[in-house]
Amino acid sequence: MPHIKLFSPGPIEVSEKTMRAFSRPMIGHRSKDFQALYADIHPKLQQVIYTQQPVFVSTSSAWGVMEGALRNLVSKKVLTCMSGAFSDKWFDVAKKNGKTAEPLQVDWGTAITAEMIEAKLSEGGYDAVTLIHNETSTGTLNPLKEIAAVVQKFPDVLLIVDCVSSFSAMKIPFDELGLDVMLAGTQKALALPAGAAVFTVSEKAYAKAATIKDRGYYFDFLEFRKNKENDMTPTTPSISHFYALQSKLEDIFAEGLEARYARHLENARITRQWAEKRGFELFPQKGYESITLTCCKNTKNVDLPKLNSLLKKKHSCVIDGGYGKIKGTSFRISTMGDESTENIVELLGWIDECLPEAGTVEPAK
Ligand SMILES: *Cc1c(COP(=O)(O)O)cnc(C)c1O
C-alpha cells in the first residue's frame, strides 16, 4: 500500500522518527526498564499539561477515558456540552453507562459559552460537566478559560475536558485553570499512532472517585494513581506508545512549547486565509475557530470525494470530506502535529491545482 499522507484530522501523519521509536523491542512492563521509561517521560508530560499531578497513559483510545471519567466521577447528574459529533456522542455514552445526563445542545459550529454553562449549573443537582475543548468534527474551539472559571463557582461540580485535538498545540494549564480531568487520544494533536490516551486528574476528582463504588477497574483513576507511585500502570500497557511518547516529547521540547503553539496558530491562519480567499466560508462561529484544523462549509459544492482521489493520485495525500451529518457539506484540513508552514502552503497549492478538475456536485438538499 502506498504511503498516503493524512491531512484529515485524526489519525494524522506520524513521523518516521516516531514510528522508529514505536517499533522498538518490547520490555517487561514490571521491569526496571519500564519504570525508567515512564519516569523519564513523566516530568515532560507534566510540563506539557502544566500540572503537578501524576499523568497517565491509558491503553485505549480517547473514548476509554471519556467513558471512564463518567464512571469514576458521576453519581448524580452530568451536564454534557454538545456541539458536534464527538460532544454529542458523550451524552449517549453517559446514558449507556446508566448515568443521568442533561444535554446542553447548541448548533454544530456554535461555541459553548461560560454563560450557557452557568445557567444550567445554577439549576443545581450536577456533579460533573463534560466539555470538548476543540470539537474536531466542526473545527470549533470552545472558550475553556472562561468555562473553567465559571465551573469553579460550583464547588461540587467537576470539569472533564477532552483535549484530543488541542493537546500540546496550545497552552492548556491544567492546575491553573482548575480542571478536574483532561484527556487526549494519541492519534490527533500528538501525532502518535492511534490506540492510547494521555490523561490527568485533580485531587478533587480523586476524592470524588473514592466515594464511587462501581467505577470499574480498567479505567479506575485510583488504580492508575496507585500504580504510578512505582512508575507502573494497572495493566500491561501499550509499551510502544511510551516509546513513541518519549520520542515525541523530545521533539516538543527541542522545538519549544511556545514555538510549537505559534506554529499551529500560523498554520491555522494561513489555511483560514486560503479558504476565505477561495470563497469557502468557515464552518465555526466567528472568533471560535480551531487552531489545529480548519473546517470549511463546502459553499462551492466541490465534489469532495473526487478532490480527495485527485490529491491521493497526484500528491499521495488526503484531506477530509466532512464528518457525520456535515459530510459533503463541509470539509476539514488538519494542520496539527508535525506540519511546518511550508508543508501547509504546499498542500494548499495542491488543493488549488486539483479543484478545477474535481468539479462540482449538486448542492445537498
Ligand atoms: C477523535 C476524537 C475523539 C475520539 O477518539 P477515539 O480515538 O475514537 O476514541 C474524541 N474527542 C475528540 C475531540 C476527537 O477529535
The ligand as an SDF file (V2000), in Angstrom:
LIG
                    3D

 15 15  0  0  0  0  0  0  0  0999 V2000
  -11.1980   11.7490   17.6410 C   0  0  0  0  0  0  0  0  0  0  0  0
  -11.8220   12.3360   18.8290 C   0  0  0  0  0  0  0  0  0  0  0  0
  -12.3560   11.5440   19.8500 C   0  0  0  0  0  0  0  0  0  0  0  0
  -12.4630   10.0620   19.7650 C   0  0  0  0  0  0  0  0  0  0  0  0
  -11.2750    9.4310   19.7970 O   0  0  0  0  0  0  0  0  0  0  0  0
  -11.1560    7.8490   19.6910 P   0  0  0  0  0  0  0  0  0  0  0  0
   -9.7290    7.7100   19.4390 O   0  0  0  0  0  0  0  0  0  0  0  0
  -12.0110    7.3890   18.5560 O   0  0  0  0  0  0  0  0  0  0  0  0
  -11.6030    7.2880   20.9850 O   0  0  0  0  0  0  0  0  0  0  0  0
  -12.8800   12.1790   20.9380 C   0  0  0  0  0  0  0  0  0  0  0  0
  -12.8840   13.5080   21.0420 N   0  0  0  0  0  0  0  0  0  0  0  0
  -12.3910   14.2970   20.0830 C   0  0  0  0  0  0  0  0  0  0  0  0
  -12.4370   15.7780   20.2490 C   0  0  0  0  0  0  0  0  0  0  0  0
  -11.8450   13.7390   18.9530 C   0  0  0  0  0  0  0  0  0  0  0  0
  -11.3500   14.5340   17.9990 O   0  0  0  0  0  0  0  0  0  0  0  0
  1  2  1  0
  2  3  1  0
  2 14  2  0
  3  4  1  0
  3 10  2  0
  4  5  1  0
  5  6  1  0
  6  7  2  0
  6  8  1  0
  6  9  1  0
 10 11  1  0
 11 12  2  0
 12 13  1  0
 12 14  1  0
 14 15  1  0
M  END
$$$$
